[in-house]
Amino acid sequence: MRRKLSALQKLLWLTLFGVGFAMVEAAVVIYLRQLLQVQGSNINLSGIPPEIFTVEIVREFTTLIMLISVGVLAGSRPMGRFGSFIIAFGVWDIFYYVFLSFFHGWPRSFLDWDLLFLIPVPWMAPVLAPVLVSCGLIFSGYWLLIREQQKKRIVGSLSDWIIEAIATVLILYSFTNNNGVSTPEVFSWIIFLAGFSLGLGYFIWRMMRLSVK
């Protein structure tokens, strides 16, 4: 019988996938920024041709499909699959900025604004915000993989899902609280940090409680 990969081995392979996929994503965005003559954080959605905008939405959707697929293949249980997905997502997102900075010279700082996503509405935020979220996803995902390796079942209660849903809504609101046309002048750091702290803090608390059982 073939030996199953350990949590650490899965983390390493998911990291390799995320890094490689991040390079592909960075290359596409560099080409787009050159094509659309985007300088720095000068984001203007009204200047994107409709056909390119449509292709970008489809590309983003298929990107999620690829990341979810890797998570499903890597995990053996529902929470392990989810953990694998968020690890791949987090690594991909962080190294996307690493490669952009190395090959394109942008972003120059963690406070540079970026257009994060287009579905269902434009998401915009300083680079530091999605990087923090990605670090939290990698941390949480690896914890889920460890639980999976230990063959300890994780069942979320209704209150667990509600609290994490509230945290997610707060983070997404901070990303989408813009006019959908250009970069906002101010980012809702208080709302973002409230959601981020609630989501990650509650997850750590629940995992610690499960660990003592």
Phi, psi and omega in degrees: 000137182289131180289133180285151178289143176283171179300319180293319178296320177296319178301317181295315180292321177295325177294316178299317178298313182299319179295314180296317180294326179297322178296319177298315180297316180298319180298316179299315182292324177298316177299317181295317180296323176291317180297317183269001179056047178273126180250125177059229180262020181284082184265122178223098185295333181293343181270359180273123178303142183306320183293323177289321179300317180295316179298321180296319178298315179295319180297318179296320179296315180290332174299316177297320179299317180297315181294319178295318180300317178297319179297317179296320180289327184281324183271160179246346176231162183309311181288329176293321177294318178296318178299319179296319179299312184288334174294310179301319179297313183296315179297315178304314184292317181294311183287341172302315179288326177300312181289324176299315181294320183290315186267337187243348181074017178213141003285151179273338178211165179292347182264001174293139180282151176217150172274109189276319188199162181241351185253129353275346176227164180298135174253130179224142180190159170299147184305327182302324184296305178295331178294318177298316178300317181296320176299318178296322179294317180297314179300311182293319181297319180293324177297319178295323178295322178296317178298321179296317180298323179281000180058038177257119185288140177243117178240116180279134177280170179300320180294325177301310182295322181294314181296315180293328177293319178298317179299317180296318180297319179297316180295314181295324178297320179296330179282326187258001181281068180217176183276001177073007183240315182218174182295127177296159180279330185228137175262143182279073184298323182297315179294316180299309183294329176295314179293317181296313181295319180297311183296309182288318181297317180292321179299313179299317180299316181292319180294324178293323178292321178293327184292334182272357181270000000 
